[in-house]
Structures are given as structure tokens and as C-alpha cells.
């Protein structure tokens, strides 16, 4: 009986652990296109090696529904997805749903996002504003024991919508 209680206690703690990685977004509208810039804050004890924007861990499905400017299913490269030095990007469609995941991967250990570090300049430019890009689910892959963390993008405080000021 005690063993069963301990197993339940530890299993619940493992599944209830909140993401210790935060991704914040700001958006800029220019000439009808919207650019989303993501900042990754690593408050975990593990090093981040990959970011998957639009990946929902619970369902294991893609959720981005607005293609980056210039991206097509036939020509999958685009300059509308950019990243900081030492990272590469890829846009992957899920055949089942037609929705996308944008992946940024570190090219070298020296560019990985270490515990306590922050990295910005992960950008996506789309034709129209998109709630999904502004509040996208994400998964970050680490090189540590946990392997990954999941969460939802939040707006940077300086970019959050504000009410009327009288």
C-alpha cells in the first residue's frame, strides 16, 4: 500500500511539472505582413538544443495554420523564417492536418541555450496577423535528463495589448 502511494505521488509530480522554459513573442506589422519575434528564456537546469514552435505535446500535432511568406509545400525553404547565429530553421507540414511546425536547431554546442541564458531573434514573417503565432504551443528539446519541456508562447510585457487610457 505504501509502495502504491509513493508511485502515485512521484508519477503525479512528474506529469504536473510546469515548463521551466519561457518563450515570449512580440509582433511587428509592416506592409500587410506580420513578423513574430520569439525570445527563449531557459530557467531549467538543462541546455536547449531545439525549439519546435506550433507543436502541441498533448496531442502530438502541429497547430500553425498560416504559412510563412514565400513558403510552399513544394518549395519548403523560405527567408521568412530566421534565427540567431548558430541556429538553423525548418518548416514541416503535418500531412494529416496540413498545419505546420517551425523548428529551430542549434548547429553547435557553443550556440545552445544554457541554463539561465536567454536567446532572441527567432523570427517568422506571415501574410496576416495570426493568433496561433502569438499564442503558439511549443516544445523545446534539451540535451539533459528531461529531454523536453512543453509550454505556450506568451506576449512580451512591452508588446501586450493595452486598454484605453483616459
BABALO-75130 format. One record per atom (N, C-alpha, C): residue number from 0; atom name; x, y, z. Coordinates in nm, 4 decimals, padded with zeros to 6 digits, always signed. Layout:
N
- num, atomo, c1, c2, c3
- NUM, CA, X, Y, Z $
...
//
This chain:
166
- num, atomo, c1, c2, c3
- 0, N, +00.0823, -00.1187, +00.0000 $
- 0, CA, +00.0000, +00.0000, +00.0000 $
- 0, C, +00.0871, +00.1256, +00.0000 $
- 1, N, +00.1908, +00.1259, +00.0802 $
- 1, CA, +00.2812, +00.2407, +00.0836 $
- 1, C, +00.3523, +00.2556, -00.0507 $
- 2, N, +00.3928, +00.1435, -00.1090 $
- 2, CA, +00.4586, +00.1468, -00.2387 $
- 2, C, +00.3668, +00.2078, -00.3451 $
- 3, N, +00.2399, +00.1690, -00.3454 $
- 3, CA, +00.1439, +00.2246, -00.4419 $
- 3, C, +00.1285, +00.3752, -00.4220 $
- 4, N, +00.1237, +00.4198, -00.2974 $
- 4, CA, +00.1121, +00.5629, -00.2676 $
- 4, C, +00.2338, +00.6387, -00.3203 $
- 5, N, +00.3533, +00.5858, -00.2972 $
- 5, CA, +00.4749, +00.6522, -00.3441 $
- 5, C, +00.4811, +00.6584, -00.4967 $
- 6, N, +00.4395, +00.5512, -00.5629 $
- 6, CA, +00.4380, +00.5508, -00.7097 $
- 6, C, +00.3425, +00.6579, -00.7609 $
- 7, N, +00.2228, +00.6670, -00.7026 $
- 7, CA, +00.1260, +00.7698, -00.7444 $
- 7, C, +00.1794, +00.9093, -00.7183 $
- 8, N, +00.2418, +00.9304, -00.6038 $
- 8, CA, +00.2951, +01.0614, -00.5683 $
- 8, C, +00.4001, +01.1065, -00.6692 $
- 9, N, +00.4972, +01.0200, -00.6982 $
- 9, CA, +00.6034, +01.0573, -00.7913 $
- 9, C, +00.5530, +01.0682, -00.9339 $
- 10, N, +00.4612, +00.9834, -00.9758 $
- 10, CA, +00.4050, +00.9900, -01.1114 $
- 10, C, +00.3291, +01.1201, -01.1295 $
- 11, N, +00.2489, +01.1603, -01.0310 $
- 11, CA, +00.1743, +01.2861, -01.0421 $
- 11, C, +00.2680, +01.4053, -01.0469 $
- 12, N, +00.3745, +01.4049, -00.9683 $
- 12, CA, +00.4697, +01.5150, -00.9714 $
- 12, C, +00.5389, +01.5243, -01.1060 $
- 13, N, +00.5723, +01.4104, -01.1660 $
- 13, CA, +00.6411, +01.4108, -01.2957 $
- 13, C, +00.5528, +01.4707, -01.4038 $
- 14, N, +00.4227, +01.4365, -01.4041 $
- 14, CA, +00.3341, +01.4863, -01.5080 $
- 14, C, +00.2881, +01.6289, -01.4810 $
- 15, N, +00.2899, +01.6725, -01.3561 $
- 15, CA, +00.2407, +01.8055, -01.3223 $
- 15, C, +00.3499, +01.9118, -01.3281 $
- 16, N, +00.4725, +01.8726, -01.3561 $
- 16, CA, +00.5825, +01.9687, -01.3563 $
- 16, C, +00.5611, +02.0759, -01.4629 $
- 17, N, +00.5631, +02.2027, -01.4230 $
- 17, CA, +00.5438, +02.3093, -01.5216 $
- 17, C, +00.6679, +02.3269, -01.6084 $
- 18, N, +00.6483, +02.3890, -01.7226 $
- 18, CA, +00.7608, +02.4182, -01.8105 $
- 18, C, +00.8544, +02.5138, -01.7395 $
- 19, N, +00.9820, +02.4870, -01.7463 $
- 19, CA, +01.0790, +02.5798, -01.6903 $
- 19, C, +01.1527, +02.6510, -01.8032 $
- 20, N, +01.0848, +02.6597, -01.9152 $
- 20, CA, +01.1343, +02.7358, -02.0293 $
- 20, C, +01.0218, +02.8304, -02.0699 $
- 21, N, +01.0540, +02.9565, -02.0895 $
- 21, CA, +00.9534, +03.0537, -02.1316 $
- 21, C, +00.9893, +03.1059, -02.2693 $
- 22, N, +00.8892, +03.1161, -02.3552 $
- 22, CA, +00.9084, +03.1783, -02.4850 $
- 22, C, +00.8101, +03.2941, -02.4942 $
- 23, N, +00.8642, +03.4131, -02.5166 $
- 23, CA, +00.7834, +03.5334, -02.5297 $
- 23, C, +00.7883, +03.5817, -02.6737 $
- 24, N, +00.6798, +03.6449, -02.7176 $
- 24, CA, +00.6703, +03.6916, -02.8557 $
- 24, C, +00.6352, +03.8393, -02.8597 $
- 25, N, +00.6902, +03.9063, -02.9583 $
- 25, CA, +00.6466, +04.0419, -02.9931 $
- 25, C, +00.6120, +04.0392, -03.1414 $
- 26, N, +00.5242, +04.1282, -03.1835 $
- 26, CA, +00.4849, +04.1284, -03.3239 $
- 26, C, +00.4985, +04.2684, -03.3826 $
- 27, N, +00.5352, +04.2695, -03.5108 $
- 27, CA, +00.5509, +04.3934, -03.5863 $
- 27, C, +00.4764, +04.3773, -03.7177 $
- 28, N, +00.3900, +04.4746, -03.7497 $
- 28, CA, +00.3156, +04.4710, -03.8754 $
- 28, C, +00.3796, +04.5708, -03.9707 $
- 29, N, +00.4078, +04.5241, -04.0946 $
- 29, CA, +00.4708, +04.6095, -04.1940 $
- 29, C, +00.4268, +04.5645, -04.3332 $
- 30, N, +00.3698, +04.6547, -04.4095 $
- 30, CA, +00.3273, +04.6266, -04.5478 $
- 30, C, +00.2350, +04.5051, -04.5577 $
- 31, N, +00.1441, +04.4916, -04.4626 $
- 31, CA, +00.0487, +04.3812, -04.4670 $
- 31, C, +00.1008, +04.2495, -04.4131 $
- 32, N, +00.2295, +04.2413, -04.3841 $
- 32, CA, +00.2869, +04.1201, -04.3259 $
- 32, C, +00.3102, +04.1413, -04.1767 $
- 33, N, +00.3075, +04.0334, -04.1017 $
- 33, CA, +00.3342, +04.0407, -03.9581 $
- 33, C, +00.4562, +03.9553, -03.9272 $
- 34, N, +00.5508, +04.0142, -03.8550 $
- 34, CA, +00.6694, +03.9409, -03.8109 $
- 34, C, +00.6553, +03.9131, -03.6625 $
- 35, N, +00.6714, +03.7859, -03.6271 $
- 35, CA, +00.6706, +03.7430, -03.4873 $
- 35, C, +00.8140, +03.7138, -03.4477 $
- 36, N, +00.8598, +03.7786, -03.3404 $
- 36, CA, +00.9949, +03.7538, -03.2896 $
- 36, C, +00.9840, +03.6892, -03.1528 $
- 37, N, +01.0526, +03.5761, -03.1388 $
- 37, CA, +01.0455, +03.4965, -03.0166 $
- 37, C, +01.1748, +03.5081, -02.9374 $
- 38, N, +01.1594, +03.5197, -02.8057 $
- 38, CA, +01.2713, +03.5217, -02.7124 $
- 38, C, +01.2568, +03.4008, -02.6208 $
- 39, N, +01.3624, +03.3214, -02.6113 $
- 39, CA, +01.3606, +03.1993, -02.5310 $
- 39, C, +01.4400, +03.2240, -02.4032 $
- 40, N, +01.3738, +03.2013, -02.2893 $
- 40, CA, +01.4381, +03.2151, -02.1579 $
- 40, C, +01.4463, +03.0758, -02.0955 $
- 41, N, +01.5681, +03.0308, -02.0749 $
- 41, CA, +01.5894, +02.8971, -02.0210 $
- 41, C, +01.6105, +02.9049, -01.8699 $
- 42, N, +01.5057, +02.8772, -01.7944 $
- 42, CA, +01.5162, +02.8746, -01.6487 $
- 42, C, +01.5261, +02.7317, -01.5969 $
- 43, N, +01.5478, +02.6378, -01.6879 $
- 43, CA, +01.5651, +02.4977, -01.6481 $
- 43, C, +01.7120, +02.4726, -01.6131 $
- 44, N, +01.7410, +02.3516, -01.5756 $
- 44, CA, +01.8782, +02.3124, -01.5450 $
- 44, C, +01.9423, +02.2381, -01.6610 $
- 45, N, +01.8755, +02.2410, -01.7765 $
- 45, CA, +01.9237, +02.1687, -01.8935 $
- 45, C, +01.9453, +02.2637, -02.0101 $
- 46, N, +02.0268, +02.2226, -02.1052 $
- 46, CA, +02.0616, +02.3047, -02.2201 $
- 46, C, +01.9652, +02.2773, -02.3360 $
- 47, N, +01.9142, +02.3848, -02.3966 $
- 47, CA, +01.8192, +02.3729, -02.5075 $
- 47, C, +01.8963, +02.3605, -02.6384 $
- 48, N, +01.8603, +02.2582, -02.7181 $
- 48, CA, +01.9257, +02.2348, -02.8467 $
- 48, C, +01.8296, +02.2490, -02.9651 $
- 49, N, +01.6977, +02.2489, -02.9380 $
- 49, CA, +01.5996, +02.2583, -03.0467 $
- 49, C, +01.4708, +02.3206, -02.9933 $
- 50, N, +01.4046, +02.3991, -03.0788 $
- 50, CA, +01.2763, +02.4617, -03.0458 $
- 50, C, +01.1771, +02.4230, -03.1545 $
- 51, N, +01.0618, +02.3739, -03.1137 $
- 51, CA, +00.9566, +02.3365, -03.2085 $
- 51, C, +00.8341, +02.4235, -03.1814 $
- 52, N, +00.8163, +02.5251, -03.2637 $
- 52, CA, +00.7039, +02.6179, -03.2493 $
- 52, C, +00.5826, +02.5600, -03.3202 $
- 53, N, +00.4685, +02.5585, -03.2509 $
- 53, CA, +00.3467, +02.5055, -03.3101 $
- 53, C, +00.3221, +02.3599, -03.2784 $
- 54, N, +00.4104, +02.2983, -03.1998 $
- 54, CA, +00.3940, +02.1570, -03.1633 $
- 54, C, +00.3212, +02.1487, -03.0298 $
- 55, N, +00.2052, +02.0818, -03.0282 $
- 55, CA, +00.1301, +02.0623, -02.9039 $
- 55, C, +00.1627, +01.9240, -02.8494 $
- 56, N, +00.2260, +01.9217, -02.7325 $
- 56, CA, +00.2722, +01.7957, -02.6735 $
- 56, C, +00.1580, +01.6998, -02.6415 $
- 57, N, +00.0461, +01.7517, -02.5923 $
- 57, CA, -00.0638, +01.6641, -02.5517 $
- 57, C, -00.1185, +01.5830, -02.6693 $
- 58, N, -00.1378, +01.6481, -02.7826 $
- 58, CA, -00.1963, +01.5795, -02.8983 $
- 58, C, -00.0911, +01.5304, -02.9980 $
- 59, N, +00.0318, +01.5794, -02.9834 $
- 59, CA, +00.1412, +01.5481, -03.0756 $
- 59, C, +00.1093, +01.5932, -03.2184 $
- 60, N, +00.0399, +01.7075, -03.2281 $
- 60, CA, +00.0008, +01.7614, -03.3579 $
- 60, C, +00.0548, +01.9020, -03.3778 $
- 61, N, +00.0681, +01.9399, -03.5040 $
- 61, CA, +00.1075, +02.0758, -03.5407 $
- 61, C, -00.0140, +02.1671, -03.5299 $
- 62, N, +00.0103, +02.2969, -03.5036 $
- 62, CA, -00.1014, +02.3899, -03.4896 $
- 62, C, -00.0873, +02.5183, -03.5702 $
- 63, N, +00.0261, +02.5423, -03.6343 $
- 63, CA, +00.0422, +02.6664, -03.7098 $
- 63, C, -00.0333, +02.6546, -03.8418 $
- 64, N, -00.1230, +02.7502, -03.8675 $
- 64, CA, -00.2095, +02.7389, -03.9850 $
- 64, C, -00.1867, +02.8474, -04.0894 $
- 65, N, -00.0894, +02.9315, -04.0695 $
- 65, CA, -00.0613, +03.0412, -04.1613 $
- 65, C, +00.0837, +03.0260, -04.2074 $
- 66, N, +00.1037, +02.9933, -04.3341 $
- 66, CA, +00.2387, +02.9665, -04.3840 $
- 66, C, +00.3250, +03.0933, -04.3812 $
- 67, N, +00.4547, +03.0773, -04.3555 $
- 67, CA, +00.5452, +03.1914, -04.3666 $
- 67, C, +00.5443, +03.2465, -04.5099 $
- 68, N, +00.5707, +03.3756, -04.5247 $
- 68, CA, +00.5747, +03.4404, -04.6557 $
- 68, C, +00.6730, +03.3663, -04.7458 $
- 69, N, +00.6290, +03.3288, -04.8654 $
- 69, CA, +00.7155, +03.2630, -04.9628 $
- 69, C, +00.7276, +03.1127, -04.9485 $
- 70, N, +00.6710, +03.0562, -04.8441 $
- 70, CA, +00.6814, +02.9121, -04.8224 $
- 70, C, +00.5692, +02.8412, -04.8966 $
- 71, N, +00.6022, +02.7291, -04.9606 $
- 71, CA, +00.5008, +02.6449, -05.0239 $
- 71, C, +00.5312, +02.5000, -04.9900 $
- 72, N, +00.4342, +02.4128, -05.0121 $
- 72, CA, +00.4553, +02.2704, -04.9857 $
- 72, C, +00.5606, +02.2110, -05.0786 $
- 73, N, +00.5753, +02.2685, -05.1985 $
- 73, CA, +00.6749, +02.2177, -05.2934 $
- 73, C, +00.8143, +02.2716, -05.2641 $
- 74, N, +00.8215, +02.4010, -05.2333 $
- 74, CA, +00.9500, +02.4663, -05.2039 $
- 74, C, +00.9499, +02.5012, -05.0551 $
- 75, N, +01.0113, +02.4175, -04.9751 $
- 75, CA, +00.9971, +02.4293, -04.8296 $
- 75, C, +01.0960, +02.5238, -04.7632 $
- 76, N, +01.1814, +02.5873, -04.8390 $
- 76, CA, +01.2723, +02.6829, -04.7765 $
- 76, C, +01.2136, +02.8224, -04.7905 $
- 77, N, +01.2464, +02.9074, -04.6969 $
- 77, CA, +01.1964, +03.0438, -04.7018 $
- 77, C, +01.2874, +03.1359, -04.6214 $
- 78, N, +01.2967, +03.2577, -04.6669 $
- 78, CA, +01.3730, +03.3573, -04.5918 $
- 78, C, +01.2855, +03.4239, -04.4868 $
- 79, N, +01.1587, +03.3854, -04.4788 $
- 79, CA, +01.0666, +03.4445, -04.3821 $
- 79, C, +01.0791, +03.3811, -04.2436 $
- 80, N, +01.1604, +03.2787, -04.2319 $
- 80, CA, +01.1895, +03.2184, -04.1022 $
- 80, C, +01.3391, +03.2384, -04.0794 $
- 81, N, +01.3729, +03.3148, -03.9754 $
- 81, CA, +01.5137, +03.3460, -03.9492 $
- 81, C, +01.5471, +03.3106, -03.8048 $
- 82, N, +01.6755, +03.3137, -03.7749 $
- 82, CA, +01.7232, +03.2679, -03.6460 $
- 82, C, +01.8549, +03.3371, -03.6121 $
- 83, N, +01.8933, +03.3301, -03.4840 $
- 83, CA, +02.0231, +03.3874, -03.4463 $
- 83, C, +02.1379, +03.3035, -03.5017 $
- 84, N, +02.2563, +03.3594, -03.4964 $
- 84, CA, +02.3754, +03.2884, -03.5419 $
- 84, C, +02.3869, +03.1544, -03.4695 $
- 85, N, +02.4253, +03.0516, -03.5440 $
- 85, CA, +02.4467, +02.9209, -03.4845 $
- 85, C, +02.3216, +02.8344, -03.4776 $
- 86, N, +02.2154, +02.8789, -03.5431 $
- 86, CA, +02.0899, +02.8028, -03.5450 $
- 86, C, +02.0430, +02.7905, -03.6891 $
- 87, N, +01.9699, +02.6834, -03.7192 $
- 87, CA, +01.9067, +02.6646, -03.8498 $
- 87, C, +01.7561, +02.6554, -03.8284 $
- 88, N, +01.6802, +02.6700, -03.9377 $
- 88, CA, +01.5348, +02.6600, -03.9266 $
- 88, C, +01.4792, +02.5651, -04.0314 $
- 89, N, +01.3599, +02.5146, -04.0030 $
- 89, CA, +01.2904, +02.4257, -04.0954 $
- 89, C, +01.1408, +02.4422, -04.0723 $
- 90, N, +01.0635, +02.4349, -04.1796 $
- 90, CA, +00.9176, +02.4392, -04.1715 $
- 90, C, +00.8690, +02.3014, -04.2143 $
- 91, N, +00.7937, +02.2356, -04.1252 $
- 91, CA, +00.7488, +02.0994, -04.1522 $
- 91, C, +00.5973, +02.0921, -04.1474 $
- 92, N, +00.5346, +02.0506, -04.2588 $
- 92, CA, +00.3889, +02.0324, -04.2569 $
- 92, C, +00.3530, +01.8941, -04.2038 $
- 93, N, +00.2411, +01.8852, -04.1337 $
- 93, CA, +00.1873, +01.7545, -04.0944 $
- 93, C, +00.0863, +01.7150, -04.2002 $
- 94, N, +00.1110, +01.6057, -04.2678 $
- 94, CA, +00.0248, +01.5633, -04.3776 $
- 94, C, -00.1196, +01.5424, -04.3336 $
- 95, N, -00.1389, +01.4934, -04.2100 $
- 95, CA, -00.2734, +01.4632, -04.1625 $
- 95, C, -00.3607, +01.5878, -04.1530 $
- 96, N, -00.3016, +01.7005, -04.1131 $
- 96, CA, -00.3802, +01.8210, -04.0844 $
- 96, C, -00.3511, +01.9379, -04.1784 $
- 97, N, -00.2366, +01.9353, -04.2457 $
- 97, CA, -00.1969, +02.0482, -04.3293 $
- 97, C, -00.1382, +02.1630, -04.2489 $
- 98, N, -00.1306, +02.1484, -04.1177 $
- 98, CA, -00.0744, +02.2536, -04.0329 $
- 98, C, +00.0760, +02.2339, -04.0200 $
- 99, N, +00.1431, +02.3354, -03.9655 $
- 99, CA, +00.2899, +02.3403, -03.9683 $
- 99, C, +00.3520, +02.3404, -03.8297 $
- 100, N, +00.4785, +02.2985, -03.8273 $
- 100, CA, +00.5670, +02.3162, -03.7123 $
- 100, C, +00.6905, +02.3870, -03.7651 $
- 101, N, +00.7349, +02.4892, -03.6948 $
- 101, CA, +00.8609, +02.5554, -03.7297 $
- 101, C, +00.9644, +02.5113, -03.6273 $
- 102, N, +01.0760, +02.4590, -03.6783 $
- 102, CA, +01.1805, +02.4060, -03.5916 $
- 102, C, +01.3078, +02.4876, -03.6086 $
- 103, N, +01.3648, +02.5273, -03.4953 $
- 103, CA, +01.4971, +02.5895, -03.4943 $
- 103, C, +01.5898, +02.4938, -03.4208 $
- 104, N, +01.7073, +02.4648, -03.4784 $
- 104, CA, +01.8031, +02.3713, -03.4184 $
- 104, C, +01.9404, +02.4359, -03.4087 $
- 105, N, +02.0053, +02.4117, -03.2983 $
- 105, CA, +02.1411, +02.4614, -03.2784 $
- 105, C, +02.2372, +02.3839, -03.3683 $
- 106, N, +02.3342, +02.4558, -03.4261 $
- 106, CA, +02.4307, +02.3916, -03.5148 $
- 106, C, +02.5586, +02.3511, -03.4430 $
- 107, N, +02.5764, +02.4023, -03.3211 $
- 107, CA, +02.6999, +02.3756, -03.2481 $
- 107, C, +02.6736, +02.3978, -03.0991 $
- 108, N, +02.7431, +02.3229, -03.0190 $
- 108, CA, +02.7277, +02.3305, -02.8738 $
- 108, C, +02.7428, +02.4733, -02.8199 $
- 109, N, +02.8297, +02.5522, -02.8801 $
- 109, CA, +02.8534, +02.6871, -02.8268 $
- 109, C, +02.7346, +02.7814, -02.8473 $
- 110, N, +02.6384, +02.7443, -02.9335 $
- 110, CA, +02.5211, +02.8282, -02.9573 $
- 110, C, +02.3966, +02.7801, -02.8823 $
- 111, N, +02.4057, +02.6656, -02.8165 $
- 111, CA, +02.2912, +02.6130, -02.7429 $
- 111, C, +02.2533, +02.7099, -02.6306 $
- 112, N, +02.1283, +02.7009, -02.5857 $
- 112, CA, +02.0789, +02.7922, -02.4818 $
- 112, C, +02.0979, +02.7236, -02.3470 $
- 113, N, +02.1996, +02.7667, -02.2758 $
- 113, CA, +02.2378, +02.7035, -02.1494 $
- 113, C, +02.1443, +02.7470, -02.0363 $
- 114, N, +02.1454, +02.6742, -01.9252 $
- 114, CA, +02.0612, +02.7124, -01.8117 $
- 114, C, +02.0865, +02.8579, -01.7699 $
- 115, N, +01.9771, +02.9323, -01.7529 $
- 115, CA, +01.9863, +03.0726, -01.7129 $
- 115, C, +02.0029, +03.1699, -01.8283 $
- 116, N, +02.0249, +03.1198, -01.9492 $
- 116, CA, +02.0503, +03.2079, -02.0643 $
- 116, C, +01.9197, +03.2443, -02.1360 $
- 117, N, +01.9282, +03.3528, -02.2122 $
- 117, CA, +01.8174, +03.4000, -02.2950 $
- 117, C, +01.8695, +03.4195, -02.4363 $
- 118, N, +01.7895, +03.3800, -02.5344 $
- 118, CA, +01.8279, +03.3984, -02.6749 $
- 118, C, +01.7076, +03.4535, -02.7490 $
- 119, N, +01.7300, +03.5566, -02.8300 $
- 119, CA, +01.6206, +03.6133, -02.9088 $
- 119, C, +01.6525, +03.6031, -03.0572 $
- 120, N, +01.5729, +03.6694, -03.1384 $
- 120, CA, +01.5907, +03.6745, -03.2842 $
- 120, C, +01.5456, +03.5481, -03.3567 $
- 121, N, +01.4552, +03.4721, -03.2971 $
- 121, CA, +01.3888, +03.3637, -03.3692 $
- 121, C, +01.2648, +03.4293, -03.4315 $
- 122, N, +01.2603, +03.4404, -03.5646 $
- 122, CA, +01.1546, +03.5190, -03.6294 $
- 122, C, +01.0821, +03.4406, -03.7378 $
- 123, N, +00.9515, +03.4773, -03.7508 $
- 123, CA, +00.8674, +03.4224, -03.8576 $
- 123, C, +00.7851, +03.5381, -03.9133 $
- 124, N, +00.7841, +03.5523, -04.0467 $
- 124, CA, +00.7029, +03.6552, -04.1130 $
- 124, C, +00.5899, +03.5861, -04.1879 $
- 125, N, +00.4650, +03.6266, -04.1574 $
- 125, CA, +00.3469, +03.5682, -04.2218 $
- 125, C, +00.2660, +03.6803, -04.2877 $
- 126, N, +00.1732, +03.6419, -04.3766 $
- 126, CA, +00.0959, +03.7405, -04.4517 $
- 126, C, -00.0015, +03.8193, -04.3644 $
- 127, N, -00.0620, +03.7584, -04.2682 $
- 127, CA, -00.1617, +03.8244, -04.1846 $
- 127, C, -00.1310, +03.7985, -04.0380 $
- 128, N, -00.1862, +03.8832, -03.9502 $
- 128, CA, -00.1725, +03.8574, -03.8073 $
- 128, C, -00.2365, +03.7220, -03.7767 $
- 129, N, -00.1794, +03.6521, -03.6824 $
- 129, CA, -00.2276, +03.5182, -03.6512 $
- 129, C, -00.2254, +03.4953, -03.5007 $
- 130, N, -00.3421, +03.4706, -03.4453 $
- 130, CA, -00.3499, +03.4393, -03.3026 $
- 130, C, -00.2632, +03.3172, -03.2704 $
- 131, N, -00.2587, +03.2223, -03.3627 $
- 131, CA, -00.1836, +03.0988, -03.3365 $
- 131, C, -00.0349, +03.1277, -03.3170 $
- 132, N, +00.0228, +03.2170, -03.3967 $
- 132, CA, +00.1647, +03.2506, -03.3802 $
- 132, C, +00.1888, +03.3301, -03.2518 $
- 133, N, +00.0899, +03.4080, -03.2115 $
- 133, CA, +00.1046, +03.4912, -03.0917 $
- 133, C, +00.0861, +03.4113, -02.9628 $
- 134, N, +00.0239, +03.2946, -02.9718 $
- 134, CA, -00.0007, +03.2122, -02.8528 $
- 134, C, +00.0232, +03.0648, -02.8850 $
- 135, N, +00.1278, +03.0373, -02.9595 $
- 135, CA, +00.1548, +02.9018, -03.0091 $
- 135, C, +00.2011, +02.8079, -02.8981 $
- 136, N, +00.1630, +02.6815, -02.9093 $
- 136, CA, +00.2249, +02.5821, -02.8212 $
- 136, C, +00.3680, +02.5582, -02.8690 $
- 137, N, +00.4525, +02.5101, -02.7793 $
- 137, CA, +00.5900, +02.4794, -02.8200 $
- 137, C, +00.6424, +02.3604, -02.7414 $
- 138, N, +00.7474, +02.3025, -02.7986 $
- 138, CA, +00.8265, +02.2015, -02.7287 $
- 138, C, +00.9715, +02.2394, -02.7510 $
- 139, N, +01.0510, +02.2398, -02.6446 $
- 139, CA, +01.1955, +02.2587, -02.6588 $
- 139, C, +01.2625, +02.1269, -02.6211 $
- 140, N, +01.3607, +02.0913, -02.7004 $
- 140, CA, +01.4359, +01.9680, -02.6781 $
- 140, C, +01.5653, +02.0049, -02.6066 $
- 141, N, +01.5989, +01.9272, -02.5048 $
- 141, CA, +01.7208, +01.9537, -02.4290 $
- 141, C, +01.8184, +01.8381, -02.4449 $
- 142, N, +01.9393, +01.8609, -02.4004 $
- 142, CA, +02.0385, +01.7527, -02.4032 $
- 142, C, +02.0516, +01.6892, -02.2656 $
- 143, N, +01.9533, +01.7112, -02.1800 $
- 143, CA, +01.9608, +01.6607, -02.0430 $
- 143, C, +01.8688, +01.5445, -02.0155 $
- 144, N, +01.8505, +01.5197, -01.8891 $
- 144, CA, +01.7739, +01.4058, -01.8401 $
- 144, C, +01.6246, +01.4161, -01.8750 $
- 145, N, +01.5699, +01.5370, -01.8742 $
- 145, CA, +01.4276, +01.5551, -01.9000 $
- 145, C, +01.3939, +01.5353, -02.0472 $
- 146, N, +01.4827, +01.5671, -02.1366 $
- 146, CA, +01.4695, +01.5557, -02.2822 $
- 146, C, +01.3869, +01.6666, -02.3464 $
- 147, N, +01.2763, +01.7098, -02.2851 $
- 147, CA, +01.1994, +01.8185, -02.3448 $
- 147, C, +01.1092, +01.8861, -02.2418 $
- 148, N, +01.0695, +02.0088, -02.2752 $
- 148, CA, +00.9729, +02.0858, -02.1979 $
- 148, C, +00.8685, +02.1387, -02.2960 $
- 149, N, +00.7449, +02.1467, -02.2521 $
- 149, CA, +00.6365, +02.1985, -02.3355 $
- 149, C, +00.5757, +02.3212, -02.2691 $
- 150, N, +00.5164, +02.4067, -02.3507 $
- 150, CA, +00.4507, +02.5244, -02.2968 $
- 150, C, +00.3749, +02.5978, -02.4055 $
- 151, N, +00.3360, +02.7198, -02.3734 $
- 151, CA, +00.2641, +02.8056, -02.4665 $
- 151, C, +00.3325, +02.9411, -02.4688 $
- 152, N, +00.3508, +02.9945, -02.5872 $
- 152, CA, +00.4129, +03.1259, -02.6049 $
- 152, C, +00.3275, +03.2312, -02.5348 $
- 153, N, +00.3937, +03.3294, -02.4742 $
- 153, CA, +00.3228, +03.4424, -02.4141 $
- 153, C, +00.3768, +03.5718, -02.4743 $
- 154, N, +00.2964, +03.6753, -02.4695 $
- 154, CA, +00.3398, +03.8052, -02.5222 $
- 154, C, +00.4402, +03.8702, -02.4283 $
- 155, N, +00.5374, +03.9394, -02.4874 $
- 155, CA, +00.6286, +04.0191, -02.4064 $
- 155, C, +00.5460, +04.1283, -02.3397 $
- 156, N, +00.5799, +04.1618, -02.2176 $
- 156, CA, +00.5047, +04.2635, -02.1437 $
- 156, C, +00.4974, +04.3952, -02.2211 $
- 157, N, +00.6049, +04.4308, -02.2893 $
- 157, CA, +00.6085, +04.5567, -02.3644 $
- 157, C, +00.5231, +04.5515, -02.4905 $
- 158, N, +00.4781, +04.4312, -02.5309 $
- 158, CA, +00.4027, +04.4136, -02.6551 $
- 158, C, +00.2564, +04.3767, -02.6295 $
- 159, N, +00.2194, +04.3583, -02.5031 $
- 159, CA, +00.0831, +04.3168, -02.4698 $
- 159, C, -00.0166, +04.4250, -02.5060 $
- 160, N, -00.1348, +04.3859, -02.5539 $
- 160, CA, -00.2369, +04.4849, -02.5857 $
- 160, C, -00.2762, +04.5629, -02.4618 $
- 161, N, -00.3031, +04.6898, -02.4784 $
- 161, CA, -00.3418, +04.7750, -02.3664 $
- 161, C, -00.4794, +04.8326, -02.3917 $
- 162, N, -00.5518, +04.8569, -02.2821 $
- 162, CA, -00.6843, +04.9190, -02.2915 $
- 162, C, -00.6730, +05.0690, -02.3136 $
- 163, N, -00.7858, +05.1333, -02.3315 $
- 163, CA, -00.7870, +05.2783, -02.3489 $
- 163, C, -00.7372, +05.3479, -02.2236 $
- 164, N, -00.6631, +05.4534, -02.2431 $
- 164, CA, -00.6121, +05.5335, -02.1322 $
- 164, C, -00.6810, +05.6684, -02.1398 $
- 165, N, -00.7488, +05.7058, -02.0314 $
- 165, CA, -00.8187, +05.8353, -02.0295 $
- 165, C, -00.7425, +05.9349, -01.9475 $
//
